[in-house]
Amino acid sequence: MKRSFNFSAGPSNLPTSVLEQAQAELLDYKGTGSSIMELSHRGPEYIEIDAQAQARIRSLYGVGDEFEVMFLQGGASLQFMMVPYNFGFGRTMTYLNTGEWARKAQKEAKLFGTVHEGFSSESINYIRVPKNGEFSVAPGSAYLHFTSNNTIFGTRYAAEPDAGAVPLVCDASSDFLSRPLDMARYGLIYAGAQKNAGPAGVTIVLVRKDFLATARTEGMSTMLAYKTHVGTMFNTPNTFGVYLVNLVAGWVEAQGGLTGIQALNERKAGKLYAEIDRDGFYTGTAETDSRSRMNVTFRLPSEDLEKRFVKEAEALDLDGLKGHRSVGGIRASIYNAMPEAGVDALTAFMAEFRRKNG
Ligand SMILES: Cc1ncc(COP(=O)(O)O)c(C=O)c1O
């Protein structure tokens, strides 16, 4: 059996131990004689999994019952619409435009209320996120929306943007469960699971109860109202997906929780950036202060060399390194489950490639 080091932006690696456990339990979940996929979502086995996944996510982020945890469908993209539909209807919302996903989220919000763009790095091809003091918050904003990690451009906020008393709403799709957060600042956090937390098809949403109390209640489509989903399973969730999210959350606990995984992520990213910065052969595309620890984006001296880099890396089972078309170059996505050995193999390959072509 072959397991490549998969550097793609998502879906991406899952921890091998998680896949092995899923494989072992696939046909007969805990002596039931059925796969978890075949069991009712109202049965005791799935209810236990769902509750454990919620509890693990709360505990990893160090919060209690003040946050509701939901496992929804429709991807992070549906959250672009659900957030303003629930919280911004007829109101003013502040958005920080730091990448393609941030821009898409902002576009949806305009359907429901007044969007104040508090910052944009679009004109500089999104090479950085704002520092505190570099963005504005519209008075009376229902929330400030930001994208904690910009998957395509390889940037991230080192710390939460300071919006004063305005609650933060965060698209954390590409760095969910990768580092601790200052949870008191958040009204809502959402993430498609397929990068750091599980397979595609589950969207994890954490919402603070007092923020949820500000949601619109009248005239709401049932499925699109968060209130429909909190504390209950309104319809059939992606049971197998949530089962995997639960295993991944357990794996993160075993890595020392979010501080443990953060230390590992800093080390992995540090090794790659050190290789990029060694001389002028590789050039990082993001500004240093904004560099992502999840998606490391860089260029080579020519497009021709970039093509060869990707091809030769693949021959060594270092897969998925081609950058997004809007940035070009190389993108190494090194989510939680990318083993440090994968980063070591990539940096060794980068050094050798430079030696041969530099
Ligand atoms: C930061 C971010 N937000 C949103 C999305 C869209 O997620 P989905 O495909 O789950 O709708 C992505 C996908 O890559 C992403 O990286």
The ligand as an SDF file (V2000), in Angstrom:
LIG
                    3D

 16 16  0  0  0  0  0  0  0  0999 V2000
  -11.2290   29.7470    3.5780 C   0  0  0  0  0  0  0  0  0  0  0  0
  -12.2350   28.9870    2.7810 C   0  0  0  0  0  0  0  0  0  0  0  0
  -13.5370   29.3160    2.8590 N   0  0  0  0  0  0  0  0  0  0  0  0
  -14.4720   28.6730    2.1660 C   0  0  0  0  0  0  0  0  0  0  0  0
  -14.1560   27.6610    1.3010 C   0  0  0  0  0  0  0  0  0  0  0  0
  -15.2480   26.9780    0.5200 C   0  0  0  0  0  0  0  0  0  0  0  0
  -15.5610   25.8150    1.1840 O   0  0  0  0  0  0  0  0  0  0  0  0
  -16.6440   24.7750    0.6570 P   0  0  0  0  0  0  0  0  0  0  0  0
  -16.0750   24.1420   -0.5490 O   0  0  0  0  0  0  0  0  0  0  0  0
  -16.7650   23.8430    1.8370 O   0  0  0  0  0  0  0  0  0  0  0  0
  -17.9050   25.5100    0.3920 O   0  0  0  0  0  0  0  0  0  0  0  0
  -12.8340   27.2670    1.1720 C   0  0  0  0  0  0  0  0  0  0  0  0
  -12.4730   26.1520    0.2650 C   0  0  0  0  0  0  0  0  0  0  0  0
  -11.3460   25.8970   -0.0560 O   0  0  0  0  0  0  0  0  0  0  0  0
  -11.8490   27.9500    1.9240 C   0  0  0  0  0  0  0  0  0  0  0  0
  -10.5570   27.6130    1.8220 O   0  0  0  0  0  0  0  0  0  0  0  0
  1  2  1  0
  2  3  1  0
  2 15  2  0
  3  4  2  0
  4  5  1  0
  5  6  1  0
  5 12  2  0
  6  7  1  0
  7  8  1  0
  8  9  2  0
  8 10  1  0
  8 11  1  0
 12 13  1  0
 12 15  1  0
 13 14  2  0
 15 16  1  0
M  END
$$$$
